[in-house]
Amino acid sequence: MSFISQSENSKLSSRRGDGAQFVITQSYKPSTKSQELSIRVASEALKNIGMTIGDNADVLHNTETGEWMIKKSANGFKVTGKPGAPTGLIRYTLKKGHMKFTEDENVLPIKKISDDESITFHGDHVIFKLAQRGY
């Protein structure tokens, strides 16, 4: 049996642990009794669609194909984070009509990562699917 460094794994960000460009988490916030969707986006992916921390993005989901789209938008969700960080974050409270992985709050949080083979960049937006595996 070999020893595995715990401190080296601790230095990996939650996104880089699996190397995925996008990590989507549905979680429950007891303080507000609401569910949220958080999308961690690799800074390189943001750069490829002409976005930076502080810009606004729209998040779109195609229920027929299972594809997700993140698109630069004047009136979207704020991309938060620190300039120069490896990821940006898009977070919003889930409401009626939003895509959810589950309605059951007892199984939250659910974390899913992108299938990076499916990622396609199109100027001001990116389209991707989620991998079959998740947390």
Backbone torsions as a table, in degrees:
resi	resn	phi	psi	omega
1	MET	NA	140.4	180.0
2	SER	-105.5	155.4	178.0
3	PHE	-86.9	139.5	179.0
4	ILE	-116.1	124.9	-178.2
5	SER	-65.8	123.5	176.9
6	GLN	-81.1	-34.2	-178.7
7	SER	-70.5	-34.9	177.7
8	GLU	-64.3	-41.5	178.6
9	ASN	-68.0	-29.2	178.3
10	SER	-69.8	-25.3	-178.8
11	LYS	-78.1	-14.0	178.1
12	LEU	-77.4	138.5	175.6
13	SER	-72.1	165.6	-179.5
14	SER	-62.0	-30.9	179.4
15	ARG	-76.2	-43.8	-173.5
16	ARG	-75.3	-15.9	-179.6
17	GLY	-55.3	-35.1	178.4
18	ASP	-110.5	-7.9	179.2
19	GLY	80.2	9.2	-177.9
20	ALA	-75.7	145.3	178.1
21	GLN	-75.4	-27.5	-178.1
22	PHE	-134.4	135.5	175.3
23	VAL	-128.8	122.2	-179.3
24	ILE	-113.1	127.6	-178.7
25	THR	-126.1	128.5	170.9
26	GLN	-101.7	126.3	-177.2
27	SER	-136.9	167.6	178.4
28	TYR	-114.1	132.7	177.5
29	LYS	-105.9	103.6	-179.2
30	PRO	-59.8	-32.8	-176.8
31	SER	-62.6	-32.9	179.6
32	THR	-111.6	-1.8	-177.8
33	LYS	53.0	44.2	-179.2
34	SER	-134.7	162.1	176.4
35	GLN	-103.5	147.6	179.4
36	GLU	-127.5	154.7	169.8
37	LEU	-117.5	126.3	178.1
38	SER	-116.5	132.5	178.4
39	ILE	-122.5	112.9	174.1
40	ARG	-89.0	126.5	-177.0
41	VAL	-119.7	128.1	177.1
42	ALA	-59.5	138.4	-178.6
43	SER	-59.2	-32.4	177.8
44	GLU	-64.8	-38.0	177.2
45	ALA	-66.2	-42.1	176.5
46	LEU	-59.3	-46.3	-179.4
47	LYS	-59.1	-38.9	-178.3
48	ASN	-66.0	-18.3	176.4
49	ILE	-112.5	17.5	174.6
50	GLY	72.8	30.3	-178.7
51	MET	-117.0	155.8	174.6
52	THR	-139.3	172.3	175.2
53	ILE	-57.0	134.5	-179.8
54	GLY	101.7	-19.7	177.0
55	ASP	-73.8	169.6	176.3
56	ASN	-107.5	145.5	-179.8
57	ALA	-136.6	147.5	170.2
58	ASP	-101.0	144.9	177.5
59	VAL	-114.8	123.9	-178.6
60	LEU	-122.6	147.6	178.8
61	HIS	-133.0	133.7	177.1
62	ASN	-102.5	107.9	-176.5
63	THR	-68.1	-25.7	-179.9
64	GLU	-72.9	-41.1	-176.5
65	THR	-102.1	-14.6	-176.1
66	GLY	77.7	8.7	-178.6
67	GLU	-82.2	150.5	174.8
68	TRP	-114.8	150.0	175.7
69	MET	-133.0	135.8	170.2
70	ILE	-118.1	124.1	-172.6
71	LYS	-130.9	136.2	174.8
72	LYS	-60.3	135.3	-174.0
73	SER	-150.3	140.7	178.5
74	ALA	-69.1	-31.1	-174.3
75	ASN	-120.1	40.8	-177.5
76	GLY	-104.5	-158.8	177.4
77	PHE	-80.4	142.4	179.5
78	LYS	-71.7	134.1	172.4
79	VAL	-87.1	115.8	-176.7
80	THR	-106.4	163.7	178.6
81	GLY	142.7	-178.9	178.7
82	LYS	-96.9	135.6	175.7
83	PRO	-56.2	134.6	-179.0
84	GLY	87.4	-6.2	178.9
85	ALA	-71.5	158.6	-178.7
86	PRO	-71.7	-15.6	-179.7
87	THR	-140.6	158.6	168.1
88	GLY	-113.9	163.0	-177.0
89	LEU	-128.3	131.0	171.6
90	ILE	-114.7	123.2	-176.8
91	ARG	-136.1	138.1	176.1
92	TYR	-151.9	154.6	178.0
93	THR	-77.2	132.5	-179.1
94	LEU	-78.2	132.5	179.1
95	LYS	-127.7	175.5	178.2
96	LYS	-56.5	132.0	179.6
97	GLY	97.6	-16.0	176.5
98	HIS	-79.0	148.5	176.3
99	MET	-69.1	130.2	177.1
100	LYS	-128.2	145.6	174.4
101	PHE	-74.6	-30.8	-179.9
102	THR	-155.7	157.9	171.9
103	GLU	-96.2	-14.1	-175.3
104	ASP	-82.7	105.1	-178.9
105	GLU	-65.0	-21.2	-177.6
106	ASN	-70.3	-18.4	-179.2
107	VAL	-101.2	4.0	-179.3
108	LEU	-84.1	149.1	8.2
109	PRO	-84.1	153.6	172.2
110	ILE	-118.6	127.7	-179.0
111	LYS	-119.4	131.7	177.8
112	LYS	-130.5	147.8	-178.6
113	ILE	-114.7	158.7	-179.1
114	SER	-74.5	149.6	167.7
115	ASP	-86.1	98.5	-171.2
116	ASP	-65.7	-16.6	175.2
117	GLU	-69.9	-22.0	-176.0
118	SER	-89.4	-7.0	-173.1
119	ILE	-70.5	129.0	173.7
120	THR	-132.6	132.6	179.7
121	PHE	-100.0	137.5	-176.3
122	HIS	-136.0	68.8	178.7
123	GLY	68.1	-99.5	-175.8
124	ASP	-95.6	10.2	178.4
125	HIS	-148.8	162.9	178.6
126	VAL	-131.3	142.6	178.5
127	ILE	-121.1	138.0	179.5
128	PHE	-154.9	163.3	172.9
129	LYS	-113.7	162.8	176.1
130	LEU	-92.2	147.1	177.5
131	ALA	-69.1	156.8	179.6
132	GLN	-68.2	-27.1	179.4
133	ARG	-85.2	158.3	178.4
134	GLY	-164.8	-174.0	-177.7
135	TYR	-114.6	NA	NA
